[in-house]
Amino acid sequence: MEKIYVISGTMCTIDLWQFVFPKFKDIQPVHIDITPANSFEEINQIILNYIEEPATILGFSLGGFSAMNFTIHYPKKVKKLVIVAANSDGLSDSEIQLRRSTIDFLEKHNYKGISQARIQQFLHPDNYNNSEIVSIIKKMDADLGKDVLLRQVKATSTRLGISQKVLKLNIPIFFIGAENDALVNPKKLKEFANKAQKGTYVMVKNCGHMIPLEKPQELASILNLTVN
């Protein structure tokens, strides 16, 4: 049984993987909760507390960036990376500005939960009205709440680009992108994967950012092939 350490994205809990984990074959997932962290340094410490080396780490979105960032700091502790819907770029000026205004808003107002418009940014149009997926996203958001959202936005607003360091990693890195991801450009991700020393790129078609919820069977099938 191959152990895989799993890191979720912003405002995501283990619920993100509820359709994926049951489809694993000979893979034992260990979910790493990074929501208590106030910085990427603290995220690295949380990961260190969980893993037995050499580890295979699967990261989604912010979890994918965190997995890559951890690996460039502790390369000997990781034998394989699987990066889902994430890139190694820093934040653009517009993203930093958006985060500042989000923090300012949250500190002054009550948080009423993730909006429908925001949910739709994460999904393929076919899934806008998928009540099961939408309800899971809303539940994860509600379970974590305003304090975690504020902490995660603050903790990850100092995200510097780590692309050049990731390209130097001499371990297999599987990049899984989504054809219709509005947050992570699949073409750029493919180009980056091709530059990596041992990079492989797989694209999931007709899918938005939330690959584990939108295409769990396909994702599990890819992981069953790549992890073992």
N, C-alpha and C positions, 0 to 999 in steps of 0.2 A: 504494500500500500504506500503510494507516494504522497508525502505530506506537502500541501501547498498553503502558503500564508496569503491571506486575502485582505486587501485594504480598500475600503469603499471611498466614494466621493463626498463632496460637500453635502451636508444634511442628509446623508444616507446611513442606514443601519444595516444589520445583517439581513433585514427583510428584502433588500435589493437582490439578494441571491436565492430567494426562496424557490424559484423555478429552475435554477441552474444546478445547485448542489445535489438535488436528488438524481440528476442525470449523469453524475460523475461515475466513472468506472475505475476502480482501483486508485482513487484519489481521495485523500482525507483532507478536507479544507479546515483551516484554522483562521477564524476571522479576527483581525486586529482592529480594535476600536481606537481611532485616533482623535475622536471628538473632544477628549479632555485637554489636548495640546494647545499651548498658546504661541507656538513658534515651530518652525521646521526642525530646530534643534530638539525640541521636546518630542516631535513626531519620531525623529530618529531614535530617541531614548526608549519610547514606547515599543518601537519595532524590535530594538535590541533585547528588550525584556521578554519578548515572545519567542523569537526564532531560535531554532537549533540549526547550527551551520553545518555544511553549506546549504543555504535555503533556496527554494523556488518561491518567488514572490509574484503574486498576481495583483495588479492595481488598476482600479477604475477611476478615470477622471482625476480629481485631486489625489486620489490614492495611487494612480499611475505615476503622477509627477513625484509624489512622496517616495514611491518605490525606487524610482530612478535616482532621486536625490540621496536616498539612503545608500544606494549601491555605490555612488561615486565617493561617498565618505567611508564606506566599509566594503570595498570590493571583494575582499577575501571571504566575506560572510554570505555571499550570494552566488549561486551556480547558474541560475536561470531567471530571466524576467519575462513576464507576460503583461503587456501594457495595453489596456483597453480604453479607447476613446480618450486618450491623453497625449499631450506633446511635452516637449522639454523647453518650451519658450518661456521667457519672462512675461510679465504683464505689460500691455501697451499703455501709453499715457491715458487713453480714453477709458481703459479698464480700471486703471488706478483711480481716476476721477470718479468713475461710477461707484467703486468700492467706498471711497471717502464719503460720497453723498449717502450711500446705503448705511454706513456706520453712523453718520450724523442723524439720519432719519430714525434708525432703530434706538439710538440713545435718547431720543426725545418723544417717541411715540410707542403705543402698544403695537405688538406684532400680531396681525390677524391671520397669519398663515400664508403659505405660498399662493400666489394668484394663478388663475387659469391661464392668463397670458404668458406667465413665466413657465408654467408647465408645458405649454405648447412649444416654447423654444427648445425644449429637451426632446421632443417627440417627432416622429414622422407624421405627416398630416393624416395618414390612415389611422393613427392611434389617438388623435385629438379627443375622440369620443369613446375611447376604450375605458369603460368605467373601472375595470379591474386594475389596469396600470395606473390610471389617474388616482384612484383611491390609495394605492400603495405609496405613491409619491407624497400624497397629502398626509398619510399616516406617519411616514418617516419624518416628515417636516414637523408634524405636531408632537410626535414622541420626543424629538430633540429640543424643539422650542427656541424661543428668542435668544436665550443666553448662549446656547451652542452656536446659533447662526452668527451672532455678534463675535463670539470668540473665533470661529473659523474664518470669517471674513477678515478680521484683524490679523490673525496668525498667518494667513496666506497672502497678505497684501504686499509682502516684501519679496515676492517670488522673482528671483533673478533667473535669467536664462542659463541653462546648464547643458545646452546642446553639445558643445565641443567636448565637454568631459564625458558625456554619455557615449559619444562616438568612439571614444578611446577604450571603452569597456570591452574586454576580451571574453565575453560570455554570450551565449545565445539570448537574443532579445526578440520576442515575438510581439509585433505591433498589430493590434486588431482595431481597424477603423470602421466607421459606418458611412455608407454612401451619402446619406442625407443629414449628416451631423452639422448642425448650425454653429457649434462651439469649437469643434476641432476639424480643421480642413483635411479631408481624406487624401487629397492629392499631395499636399505638403507632407503629410505623415508618411505616405508611400516613399516620397523622395528621401526623407530622413532615414527611413528604415533601410533603404538601399545603400545609404552611405555608411551605416553602422557596420562594424567589422563582422559581426555574426547576426545581422538583422534579417528578419523575415516579416513580410507584410501580408496581412489577410484582410480583405474587405467584406463587410456584411452588407448585402444589398437591401434596398427598401427599408432602411432603418435610420432612426434618429440617434441622438446621443445616448439614450438609455438602453444600450445593447442588452444588458442582463435581463431587463424586463420586456423589451420588445422582441428580441430574438434569442430566447434562452436555450432552445434546442440546438440552434446553430452554434451558439457560443460554447455550449457544453461539448458538442462534437469536436469543435476546434481544440478545446482544452484537453479533451481525452487523447487527442493525437499529439499535442505538443508537450504536455506535462510529463507523460510517462516515457 
